């Protein structure tokens, strides 16, 4: 549901994920956890950054619990780099600034806050306790839970502790619904993920993806018993997307020599989209230069999938003829 890369600020929007937790007789009732993943907390330097921070503030307004995720491996590396004489002391100073900003946010909360240390499989155990001690001096966390998602270490504990603090009530979402995101937004994010992975320098941060056409395959008519025995060919979804960047030089990088880079991005994205949709995908990409879009509030607002859905509904409403 959420794209993942090694680059910071990969997440730009609030992303909602629903997890059904089965009950255990005599231990806990069944529960539904609605996770809201936000952009990473960082000091805003552009209109886009300010919009990302707004997503964080809006998520904090309606919550029962906050999880502060800290990459333990990155924190340890930055602390080592920041030691006297360290070659990258400025990185540690940047981290300290971001950390101060983060703790300033959570000190205003009136709900439980858990500290979740991630990627502990990459950190020596004797380095974890000093790290926990350093962070807990800055805030009185309700729980401190080290986890390794890769090894599934600590995940059951995390879920159990979350359920313990959730209020009783009805489900927010049907049991089979796992997100509120429309597929077209998830497709746009998968394309952006390939841009983040396949390009470097400033290009990933100056890029945005908008789905211009999304044609789902028509419903298949019933076929005869004889035809059903033949191996069915997967239906085809047709998608056209625009990749926006800020400068002609960035466009040249995105397209590459003879269109090679754009083809690489498209091929990688198409495979992931096919896996998501369960269909064949025809993917058409083109690049548009929109100078300074990261400082344009109207353009940034237009990237929000909720706004895109509203415009799509309005367009479809205009296209439906009146019944007269």
C-alpha positions as CSV (number, residue, x, y, z in Angstrom):
1,X,0.0,0.0,0.0
2,X,2.9,2.4,0.7
3,X,5.9,2.5,-1.6
4,X,9.3,1.9,0.0
5,X,12.7,3.2,-1.0
6,X,16.0,4.0,0.7
7,X,15.5,7.7,0.0
8,X,14.1,10.0,2.7
9,X,10.7,11.7,2.1
10,X,9.4,8.8,0.0
11,X,5.9,9.1,1.5
12,X,4.1,12.3,0.6
13,X,0.5,11.6,1.6
14,X,-1.4,10.0,4.5
15,X,-1.8,6.4,3.7
16,X,-4.4,4.3,5.5
17,X,-4.1,0.6,6.1
18,X,-6.6,-1.6,7.9
19,X,-5.6,-4.7,9.9
20,X,-8.0,-7.2,11.2
21,X,-6.8,-8.8,14.4
22,X,-8.5,-12.1,15.3
23,X,-9.6,-12.5,18.9
24,X,-8.0,-15.0,21.3
25,X,-10.3,-16.7,23.8
26,X,-9.6,-15.6,27.3
27,X,-6.9,-13.2,26.1
28,X,-8.3,-10.5,23.8
29,X,-11.4,-9.6,21.8
30,X,-11.2,-9.3,18.0
31,X,-10.0,-5.8,16.9
32,X,-9.6,-3.6,13.8
33,X,-6.5,-1.4,13.7
34,X,-6.6,1.5,11.3
35,X,-3.0,2.5,10.7
36,X,-2.4,6.0,9.2
37,X,1.1,6.3,7.7
38,X,2.3,9.9,7.3
39,X,5.2,11.5,5.6
40,X,8.3,11.6,7.6
41,X,8.6,14.5,10.0
42,X,11.1,17.0,8.8
43,X,11.5,20.8,8.7
44,X,9.7,22.1,5.6
45,X,11.8,23.9,3.0
46,X,9.2,24.1,0.2
47,X,5.4,24.4,-0.4
48,X,5.5,20.6,-1.0
49,X,7.2,20.0,2.4
50,X,4.7,22.2,4.1
51,X,1.9,20.2,2.5
52,X,3.5,17.0,3.7
53,X,3.7,18.4,7.2
54,X,0.1,19.4,7.0
55,X,-0.7,15.7,6.4
56,X,1.1,14.9,9.6
57,X,-0.9,17.5,11.6
58,X,-4.2,16.3,10.2
59,X,-3.4,12.7,11.1
60,X,-2.6,13.7,14.6
61,X,-6.0,15.4,15.1
62,X,-7.9,12.1,14.9
63,X,-6.0,9.3,16.6
64,X,-6.1,7.1,19.7
65,X,-2.4,6.2,19.7
66,X,0.7,7.5,18.0
67,X,3.7,5.3,17.0
68,X,7.0,7.1,16.5
69,X,9.1,5.0,14.2
70,X,12.9,5.4,14.5
71,X,15.2,3.5,12.2
72,X,17.6,2.2,14.8
73,X,20.3,1.4,12.2
74,X,20.3,4.9,10.8
75,X,20.3,6.5,14.2
76,X,23.3,4.5,15.3
77,X,25.2,5.3,12.1
78,X,24.5,9.0,12.5
79,X,25.6,9.0,16.1
80,X,28.8,7.4,15.0
81,X,29.3,9.9,12.3
82,X,28.7,12.7,14.7
83,X,31.4,11.8,17.2
84,X,34.3,14.2,17.6
85,X,36.4,14.1,14.4
86,X,33.6,12.2,12.6
87,X,33.7,12.7,8.8
88,X,30.0,13.4,8.6
89,X,29.3,15.4,11.7
90,X,26.8,17.7,9.8
91,X,24.6,14.7,9.2
92,X,24.3,14.1,13.0
93,X,23.5,17.8,13.5
94,X,20.7,17.5,10.9
95,X,19.3,14.5,12.7
96,X,19.4,16.4,16.0
97,X,17.4,19.2,14.4
98,X,14.8,16.8,12.9
99,X,14.6,15.0,16.2
100,X,14.0,18.2,18.1
101,X,11.2,19.1,15.6
102,X,9.6,15.6,16.1
103,X,9.6,15.7,19.9
104,X,8.1,19.2,19.7
105,X,5.2,17.7,17.9
106,X,4.5,14.8,20.1
107,X,4.8,16.8,23.4
108,X,1.6,18.5,22.4
109,X,-0.3,15.2,22.2
110,X,-2.8,14.0,24.9
111,X,-2.8,10.3,23.8
112,X,-0.4,7.4,24.4
113,X,2.8,7.5,22.3
114,X,4.8,4.4,21.6
115,X,8.5,4.4,20.5
116,X,9.0,1.8,17.9
117,X,12.6,1.1,17.0
118,X,12.8,-0.6,13.6
119,X,15.4,-2.7,11.8
120,X,16.9,-4.0,15.1
121,X,18.3,-7.0,13.2
122,X,20.9,-4.6,11.7
123,X,22.0,-3.3,15.1
124,X,24.2,-4.9,17.8
125,X,22.2,-5.5,20.9
126,X,24.7,-3.7,23.1
127,X,23.9,-0.5,21.1
128,X,20.1,-0.7,21.5
129,X,20.0,0.0,25.2
130,X,22.0,3.3,25.0
131,X,19.8,4.3,22.1
132,X,16.6,3.6,24.0
133,X,18.0,5.5,27.0
134,X,18.9,8.5,24.9
135,X,15.4,8.7,23.3
136,X,13.4,8.0,26.5
137,X,15.1,10.9,28.2
138,X,13.4,13.2,25.8
139,X,9.9,11.8,26.2
140,X,8.0,9.6,28.5
141,X,6.8,6.9,26.0
142,X,3.9,4.7,27.0
143,X,5.8,1.7,25.5
144,X,9.2,1.1,23.9
145,X,9.0,-1.7,21.3
146,X,12.0,-2.8,19.2
147,X,11.0,-4.7,16.1
148,X,12.4,-6.3,13.0
149,X,9.8,-6.5,10.2
150,X,12.1,-8.7,8.1
151,X,12.4,-11.3,10.9
152,X,8.9,-10.6,12.3
153,X,10.6,-10.0,15.7
154,X,8.4,-7.9,18.0
155,X,5.5,-7.5,15.6
156,X,3.1,-9.6,17.7
157,X,4.0,-7.6,20.8
158,X,3.4,-4.4,18.9
159,X,-0.1,-5.5,17.7
160,X,-1.0,-6.7,21.2
161,X,0.1,-3.5,22.9
162,X,-1.8,-1.4,20.2
163,X,-5.0,-3.4,20.8
164,X,-4.8,-2.9,24.6
165,X,-5.1,0.9,24.2
166,X,-7.7,1.1,21.5
167,X,-11.3,2.1,22.6
168,X,-14.2,-0.3,22.3
169,X,-16.5,0.4,19.3
170,X,-17.7,-0.7,15.9
171,X,-15.5,-1.4,12.9
172,X,-14.6,1.7,10.8
173,X,-14.2,-0.5,7.7
174,X,-15.6,-3.8,6.4
175,X,-13.4,-6.8,7.4
176,X,-12.2,-7.3,3.8
177,X,-11.2,-3.7,3.1
178,X,-7.5,-3.0,3.7
179,X,-7.2,0.7,2.5
180,X,-9.3,3.7,1.4
181,X,-6.9,4.4,-1.4
182,X,-8.3,4.0,-5.0
183,X,-6.2,1.8,-7.3
184,X,-5.3,4.6,-9.6
185,X,-3.5,6.4,-6.7
186,X,-1.6,3.2,-5.8
187,X,-0.7,2.8,-9.5
188,X,0.7,6.4,-9.5
189,X,2.7,5.7,-6.4
190,X,4.2,2.5,-8.0
191,X,5.4,4.6,-10.9
192,X,6.9,7.2,-8.6
193,X,8.6,4.4,-6.7
194,X,10.4,3.3,-9.9
195,X,11.5,7.0,-10.4
196,X,12.9,7.1,-6.9
197,X,14.8,3.8,-7.4
198,X,16.0,4.3,-11.0
199,X,17.1,8.0,-10.9
200,X,19.4,10.0,-8.6
201,X,20.4,13.5,-7.7
202,X,17.4,15.9,-7.4
203,X,15.2,14.2,-10.0
204,X,13.2,11.9,-7.5
205,X,12.2,14.9,-5.3
206,X,11.3,17.1,-8.3
207,X,9.0,14.4,-9.8
208,X,5.3,13.9,-9.5
209,X,3.0,11.4,-11.2
210,X,-0.6,11.9,-12.3
211,X,-2.8,9.2,-13.9
212,X,-4.4,10.7,-17.0
213,X,-6.3,7.6,-18.2
214,X,-7.2,4.5,-16.3
215,X,-9.3,2.0,-18.3
216,X,-10.3,-1.2,-16.5
217,X,-11.1,-4.2,-18.6
218,X,-14.7,-4.8,-19.4
219,X,-16.6,-7.5,-17.5
220,X,-16.2,-10.8,-19.3
221,X,-19.3,-12.5,-20.7
222,X,-20.1,-16.1,-19.7
223,X,-18.4,-18.6,-21.9
224,X,-19.3,-22.1,-22.9
225,X,-18.0,-25.1,-20.9
226,X,-15.7,-26.0,-23.8
227,X,-14.1,-22.6,-23.9
228,X,-13.6,-22.5,-20.2
229,X,-11.3,-25.5,-20.4
230,X,-8.9,-23.4,-22.5
231,X,-6.3,-21.4,-20.5
232,X,-7.8,-17.9,-20.0
233,X,-5.8,-14.9,-21.0
234,X,-5.7,-12.2,-18.4
235,X,-7.7,-9.1,-19.1
236,X,-5.9,-5.8,-20.1
237,X,-5.9,-2.6,-18.1
238,X,-4.9,0.5,-20.0
239,X,-3.1,3.3,-18.1
240,X,-1.6,6.6,-19.2
241,X,0.4,8.7,-16.8
242,X,2.2,12.0,-16.8
243,X,5.5,12.4,-15.0
244,X,6.0,16.0,-14.0
245,X,9.4,17.5,-13.3
246,X,10.7,21.1,-12.9
247,X,13.4,21.5,-15.5
248,X,14.3,20.5,-19.0
249,X,17.5,18.8,-17.6
250,X,15.4,16.7,-15.3
251,X,13.2,15.7,-18.2
252,X,16.3,14.6,-20.2
253,X,17.4,12.4,-17.3
254,X,13.9,10.9,-17.0
255,X,13.7,10.1,-20.7
256,X,17.3,9.0,-21.1
257,X,19.3,8.4,-24.3
258,X,16.8,7.2,-26.9
259,X,14.1,6.9,-24.3
260,X,16.0,4.1,-22.4
261,X,15.4,5.5,-18.9
262,X,11.7,6.1,-19.4
263,X,11.4,2.5,-20.8
264,X,13.2,1.2,-17.8
265,X,10.9,3.0,-15.4
266,X,7.8,1.9,-17.3
267,X,8.9,-1.8,-17.5
268,X,9.7,-1.9,-13.8
269,X,6.4,-0.1,-12.8
270,X,4.3,-2.2,-15.2
271,X,5.4,-5.5,-13.6
272,X,4.5,-4.2,-10.1
273,X,1.2,-2.8,-11.3
274,X,0.3,-6.1,-12.9
275,X,1.0,-7.9,-9.6
276,X,-1.2,-5.4,-7.8
277,X,-4.1,-5.5,-10.3
278,X,-3.9,-9.1,-11.3
279,X,-4.3,-8.2,-15.0
280,X,-2.1,-7.5,-17.9
281,X,-1.2,-3.8,-18.1
282,X,-0.6,-1.5,-21.1
283,X,1.3,1.5,-19.6
284,X,2.0,4.7,-21.4
285,X,4.3,7.3,-19.8
286,X,5.2,10.8,-20.9
287,X,7.2,13.6,-19.2
288,X,6.0,17.2,-18.7
289,X,8.1,20.1,-17.4
290,X,6.1,22.2,-14.8
291,X,8.6,24.8,-13.6
292,X,8.7,25.3,-9.8
293,X,5.7,23.0,-9.2
294,X,7.0,22.2,-5.6
295,X,6.2,25.9,-4.7
296,X,2.8,25.9,-6.4
297,X,0.0,25.3,-3.9
298,X,-2.7,24.8,-6.6
299,X,-0.6,22.2,-8.4
300,X,0.3,20.4,-5.1
301,X,-3.4,20.3,-4.1
302,X,-4.2,18.8,-7.5
303,X,-1.9,15.9,-6.7
304,X,-4.0,14.8,-3.7
305,X,-6.0,11.7,-4.8
306,X,-9.1,12.9,-2.9
307,X,-9.1,16.1,-5.0
308,X,-8.5,14.0,-8.2
309,X,-11.5,11.8,-7.3
310,X,-13.7,14.9,-6.9
311,X,-12.7,16.3,-10.2
312,X,-13.2,12.9,-11.9
313,X,-16.7,12.6,-10.4
314,X,-17.6,16.1,-11.6
315,X,-16.3,15.3,-15.1
316,X,-18.3,12.1,-15.2
317,X,-21.4,13.9,-14.0
318,X,-21.1,16.4,-16.9
319,X,-20.7,13.6,-19.4
320,X,-23.9,11.8,-18.2
321,X,-26.9,13.0,-20.3
322,X,-30.0,14.2,-18.4
323,X,-32.9,11.8,-18.3
324,X,-35.6,13.9,-20.0
